[in-house]
Amino acid sequence: MNHTRGIVLAFGLAVSLSALGARAALAQEQEIPPKQHWSFAGPFGLYDPAQLQRGFKIYKEVCSNCHSIKLLAFRNLADPGGPGFTEAQAAAIAAGYQITDGPNDQGEMFQRSGKLADHFPPPFPNDQAARAALGGKLPPDMSVLAKARSVERGFPWFIFDAFTQYQEDGPDYIHAILNGYEDHPPAGVTLPPGAEYNKYFPGHAIGMPKPLNDGQVQYTDGTPMTVDQYGRDVAAFLMWVAEPTLDARKRLGFQVFVFLIVLSGLLYFTKRMVWYEVKHQS
Amino acid sequence: MSEHSAYRPQSAFMQWLERRLPIAGLVHSSFIVYPTPRNLNYWWTFGGILSFMLGVQIITGIVLAMHYTPHVDYAFNSVESIMRDVNYGWLLRYLHANGASFFFIAVYAHIIRGMYYGSYKEPREVLWILGVILFLLMIVTGFMGYVLPWGQMSFWAATVITNLFSAFPVVGDPVVTWLWGGYAVGNPTLNRFYSLHYLLPFIIAGVVVLHIWALHMVGQNNPTGVEPKTPKDTVAFTPYATVKDAFFIAVFCLFYAWFVFYIPNYLGHSDNYIMANPGQTPTHIVPEWYYLPFYAILRAIPSKLLGVCALLASILLLAFLPWLDTSRVRSANYRPLFRQFLIVWFLVVIGLGYLGSQPPEGGYVIAARVLTAYYFIFLLIILPLLGLFEKTKPLPNSISEAVLREGLPAGASAPPPGGARG
């Protein structure tokens, strides 16, 4: 008896000690982005259309100069659970873009204005063109960026996350990056040429110059025009771009839960009734 | 109530059919009057849950296959198109991706139950070996499925795992080239993985039929490990087991729905939302969570060849459990030492899973080696010796006696094995 307890204790100790050491090493490596409040967090959280519209404005005016969103179509802007543009508004936005189409009957590619069915045209025709224009740097496509970035949570936090439904580490990270620029890197840190110092970027040397400054994008609804607010709005927009069916998912999820809880309850009492005679015979 | 009543067709049509194809009689004897021990606890519901999950995976998978494009240039975007443009495509994909995880949760629970109650012992050896074959098929199927979305983790997991075969001398490199269908993981690899990922679930379904057939030959084990002796020890499969299985499948679905609807990407890796890029290796390549213990064993061994052998042995050894375990007593409830060593072994496997998710450096490597050593020492040394030296508790004469002695309602609320007897 006692020796098996000893074994358990020894294993537990070995694992936790090594884990502790590695946690400490990891903590030095990466700053943890502060958690933000998101309207779409939690079991009933849905997107805030006004916030998505503000985020779209930032994307259109700032991000889209370098970053593509190839998987987003103009028609998506009018989809339910999105930024809530009307179909006419979405068509007007589409008409503002020039799309390369073709080949036509003469075998030529041609330019025409965008339609609802078109996808957002990328700022560069290909990756090589992007690199050539941006000093060798390739801005990632933003279609699923908010789900492609995460925060290393580590033990035991990753277990709590399953219960608290924390799924917003991607948007938290994007917000943190936009707010993590520092004019002067800490003493002793030298950056490669063309890089800037970002507190939250892995390795801290980020190729993207600080994209947003206070007051840069005009809001007409009285929302504060700060980098903090811009970061939240554009991160929410990018989350919607990455997961446009979140609202539908959470709504259906609640219905499924109500159904399954009722079903489980009925089956439980059916089971008790069926087993009653077995329980009370012998 | 559990006496075998022969099937007597009522209607003229069923009588006509029964003389030509006795399928209704087969269903009657296998799923209606089939006697099941009356003291089964909820750990015995995972067989039904696994059948249910296999059905969910096949149905969602067939629909997903209608919308998926197995080509290196289109696979990633076709999955995203399922998420965006296919009606309820997001639901199908999240059900399928999380379904794989819940399939493995259920199979691990099923294996834990089998090991704790000694379900692999005589006369259930073939039943157990078929189970290990099913587990292996699940591992291969799950791995190939993970490659299909063609994200960064898909690509690099495929590269790392197929490369393991290169550890074998002489045949290694030709085998890897043959698996890839080229000199690197590429379009031919993706195509064959897709083809096999569609094929293997049906092979799994076939082996499941054999598994259930073998089960119905030897009958179910039970928490006492004592075979049913009189009709008082058993109840009919329907309604007793069916209603209990149905209840627990519904509870399992609640757990499953929590992940599908609220945290669908929790069990995935964010890097798999980046399209596969052979020119850029991710910082840490990690497999899906259900392979992590085996991945930790692989990396714990300094030599690549020995690591691959240890990885294979860690799974294949399970097939030999009926002979590695020399004790004649089945249930851990009557084997105090075995029970403790086994629970430590389960904890060690969880520990290995955690270590498999961490970078292979420093203390993690040392811990993984210690835990790997216990994994094999338990199977190869402790198990055979325990049977010779362990003093077991007296077994009840029958299931009914055990039920009465325990003073618990039969089956209805038997506690889980972990807390059954402190």
Interface residues (C-beta under 8 A of the other chain):
Chain A: M1 T4 I7 V8 F11 A14 V15 L17 S18 A19 G21 A22 A25 P43 L71 N76 P140 S143 V144 K147 A148 R149 S150 F155 D161 A162 Q165 Q167 G170 P202 A242 E243 P244 T245 A248 R249 K250 L252 G253 V256 F257 L260 I261 L263 S264 L267 Y268 T270 K271 R272 V274 W275 V278 K279 S282
Chain B: R38 N77 E80 S81 M83 R84 W90 L91 Y94 K232 V235 P239 Y240 V243 K244 A246 F247 A250 V251 C253 L254 A257 V260 F261 Y262 I263 P264 N265 Y266 S270 D271 Y273 I274 T283 P336 L337 Q340 F341 V344 L347 V348 G351 Y354 L355 Q358 P359 E361 G362 G363 Y364 I366 A367 V370 L371 Y374 S400 V403 L404 P409 A410 G411 A412
